[in-house]
Amino acid sequence: MSPGVDALLEQARAGMRRLTPHQAVEAVRAGALLIDTRTDGQRRAQGNLPGAIVVDRTVLEWRLDPASAWRIPEATGYDRMIITVCRQGYSSSLAAAGLRALGLHRATDMIGGVQGWLAAGLPLSDNPADIRY
């Protein structure tokens, strides 16, 4: 019998120091990448995060693996801190675990996702999203 999605989420978060929205802002100021994995519809409904790079979840590993021929230019090394963000902070934990499995040992996610960001009173961006397909 399968342990279920809750067990998978618990396993993904094991050993990961997840960040609050305010900690994520500070980490980005210090050089971390903020990676928004939300869908177009979710971004339209909630807004864009300042400084975030939008990477579709289906290509996340290829865009962020420094050894990948399809990486984004910001994927400069396995030691770079990467913070994944989703709508509520669940699928971003699974995304961060996938990045950690690739060797990006500082990958993490943001607690509460964009809903947590908004609840913390942090601003959204008026600029178009920086989308990387």
VEXDRENDO-806349 format. One record per residue (C-alpha): residue number from 1; x, y, z negated. Coordinates in nm, 3 decimals. Example, Ala and Ser with C-alpha at 12.3 -4.5 7.8 and 13.67 -1.06 7.14 Angstrom:
# residues 2
+-------+---------+---------+---------+
! fimar !      xx !      yy !      zz !
+-------+---------+---------+---------+
!     1 !   1.230 !  -0.450 !  -0.780 !
!     2 !   1.367 !  -0.106 !  -0.714 !
+-------+---------+---------+---------+
# end
This chain:
# residues 133
+-------+---------+---------+---------+
! fimar !      xx !      yy !      zz !
+-------+---------+---------+---------+
!     1 !   0.000 !   0.000 !   0.000 !
!     2 !   0.122 !   0.351 !   0.085 !
!     3 !   0.212 !   0.578 !  -0.206 !
!     4 !   0.013 !   0.863 !  -0.043 !
!     5 !   0.079 !   1.223 !   0.045 !
!     6 !   0.114 !   1.339 !  -0.317 !
!     7 !   0.401 !   1.094 !  -0.372 !
!     8 !   0.559 !   1.204 !  -0.044 !
!     9 !   0.539 !   1.567 !  -0.152 !
!    10 !   0.686 !   1.486 !  -0.494 !
!    11 !   0.973 !   1.299 !  -0.328 !
!    12 !   1.034 !   1.589 !  -0.086 !
!    13 !   1.059 !   1.835 !  -0.375 !
!    14 !   1.283 !   1.617 !  -0.593 !
!    15 !   1.610 !   1.798 !  -0.653 !
!    16 !   1.500 !   2.103 !  -0.454 !
!    17 !   1.510 !   2.442 !  -0.627 !
!    18 !   1.201 !   2.604 !  -0.478 !
!    19 !   1.186 !   2.983 !  -0.471 !
!    20 !   0.919 !   3.227 !  -0.578 !
!    21 !   0.829 !   3.492 !  -0.321 !
!    22 !   1.043 !   3.752 !  -0.502 !
!    23 !   1.338 !   3.511 !  -0.518 !
!    24 !   1.295 !   3.445 !  -0.146 !
!    25 !   1.317 !   3.819 !  -0.072 !
!    26 !   1.643 !   3.840 !  -0.270 !
!    27 !   1.783 !   3.531 !  -0.100 !
!    28 !   1.711 !   3.680 !   0.244 !
!    29 !   1.889 !   3.999 !   0.138 !
!    30 !   2.186 !   3.777 !   0.049 !
!    31 !   2.186 !   3.610 !   0.393 !
!    32 !   1.932 !   3.328 !   0.378 !
!    33 !   1.711 !   3.254 !   0.678 !
!    34 !   1.336 !   3.284 !   0.621 !
!    35 !   1.166 !   3.038 !   0.856 !
!    36 !   0.790 !   3.069 !   0.909 !
!    37 !   0.637 !   2.740 !   1.024 !
!    38 !   0.273 !   2.856 !   1.031 !
!    39 !   0.059 !   2.821 !   1.341 !
!    40 !  -0.031 !   3.118 !   1.561 !
!    41 !  -0.380 !   3.120 !   1.413 !
!    42 !  -0.252 !   3.121 !   1.057 !
!    43 !  -0.017 !   3.410 !   1.135 !
!    44 !  -0.301 !   3.604 !   1.299 !
!    45 !  -0.520 !   3.550 !   0.991 !
!    46 !  -0.254 !   3.618 !   0.726 !
!    47 !  -0.003 !   3.848 !   0.897 !
!    48 !   0.369 !   3.836 !   0.968 !
!    49 !   0.644 !   3.812 !   0.709 !
!    50 !   0.916 !   4.077 !   0.737 !
!    51 !   1.246 !   3.930 !   0.850 !
!    52 !   1.105 !   3.584 !   0.917 !
!    53 !   1.190 !   3.378 !   1.222 !
!    54 !   0.894 !   3.176 !   1.347 !
!    55 !   0.987 !   2.820 !   1.443 !
!    56 !   0.720 !   2.569 !   1.534 !
!    57 !   0.728 !   2.273 !   1.297 !
!    58 !   0.755 !   2.033 !   1.592 !
!    59 !   1.100 !   2.169 !   1.688 !
!    60 !   1.225 !   2.284 !   1.347 !
!    61 !   1.509 !   2.034 !   1.310 !
!    62 !   1.640 !   2.097 !   1.663 !
!    63 !   1.639 !   2.476 !   1.615 !
!    64 !   1.812 !   2.473 !   1.275 !
!    65 !   2.065 !   2.189 !   1.305 !
!    66 !   2.399 !   2.365 !   1.368 !
!    67 !   2.512 !   2.068 !   1.580 !
!    68 !   2.206 !   2.077 !   1.806 !
!    69 !   2.235 !   2.203 !   2.162 !
!    70 !   1.890 !   2.364 !   2.109 !
!    71 !   1.970 !   2.550 !   1.786 !
!    72 !   1.893 !   2.917 !   1.734 !
!    73 !   2.198 !   3.147 !   1.706 !
!    74 !   2.132 !   3.201 !   1.334 !
!    75 !   2.184 !   2.829 !   1.262 !
!    76 !   2.551 !   2.885 !   1.189 !
!    77 !   2.638 !   2.607 !   0.946 !
!    78 !   2.518 !   2.336 !   0.714 !
!    79 !   2.586 !   2.558 !   0.412 !
!    80 !   2.344 !   2.834 !   0.520 !
!    81 !   2.044 !   2.874 !   0.292 !
!    82 !   1.719 !   2.821 !   0.477 !
!    83 !   1.381 !   2.897 !   0.322 !
!    84 !   1.081 !   2.743 !   0.494 !
!    85 !   0.739 !   2.903 !   0.454 !
!    86 !   0.391 !   2.781 !   0.541 !
!    87 !   0.041 !   2.896 !   0.450 !
!    88 !   0.022 !   2.752 !   0.097 !
!    89 !   0.360 !   2.594 !   0.018 !
!    90 !   0.293 !   2.228 !   0.092 !
!    91 !   0.404 !   2.150 !   0.447 !
!    92 !   0.702 !   2.382 !   0.395 !
!    93 !   0.828 !   2.144 !   0.126 !
!    94 !   0.818 !   1.857 !   0.376 !
!    95 !   0.992 !   2.077 !   0.635 !
!    96 !   1.268 !   2.167 !   0.389 !
!    97 !   1.315 !   1.800 !   0.298 !
!    98 !   1.360 !   1.720 !   0.667 !
!    99 !   1.626 !   1.989 !   0.696 !
!   100 !   1.802 !   1.857 !   0.385 !
!   101 !   1.804 !   1.510 !   0.541 !
!   102 !   1.993 !   1.665 !   0.836 !
!   103 !   2.262 !   1.790 !   0.600 !
!   104 !   2.132 !   2.143 !   0.541 !
!   105 !   2.172 !   2.090 !   0.168 !
!   106 !   2.062 !   2.443 !   0.071 !
!   107 !   1.727 !   2.420 !   0.252 !
!   108 !   1.430 !   2.493 !   0.030 !
!   109 !   1.083 !   2.640 !   0.051 !
!   110 !   0.880 !   2.918 !  -0.102 !
!   111 !   0.632 !   2.837 !  -0.378 !
!   112 !   0.277 !   2.924 !  -0.278 !
!   113 !   0.361 !   2.997 !   0.085 !
!   114 !   0.227 !   3.316 !   0.239 !
!   115 !  -0.067 !   3.306 !  -0.001 !
!   116 !   0.187 !   3.330 !  -0.284 !
!   117 !   0.365 !   3.614 !  -0.101 !
!   118 !   0.040 !   3.810 !  -0.077 !
!   119 !  -0.053 !   3.733 !  -0.440 !
!   120 !   0.289 !   3.868 !  -0.546 !
!   121 !   0.202 !   4.199 !  -0.379 !
!   122 !   0.480 !   4.176 !  -0.122 !
!   123 !   0.436 !   4.361 !   0.207 !
!   124 !   0.367 !   4.216 !   0.547 !
!   125 !   0.533 !   4.334 !   0.865 !
!   126 !   0.370 !   4.551 !   1.130 !
!   127 !   0.629 !   4.430 !   1.382 !
!   128 !   0.560 !   4.145 !   1.623 !
!   129 !   0.668 !   3.802 !   1.502 !
!   130 !   1.019 !   3.684 !   1.595 !
!   131 !   0.908 !   3.360 !   1.761 !
!   132 !   1.165 !   3.100 !   1.864 !
!   133 !   1.025 !   2.807 !   2.065 !
+-------+---------+---------+---------+
# end
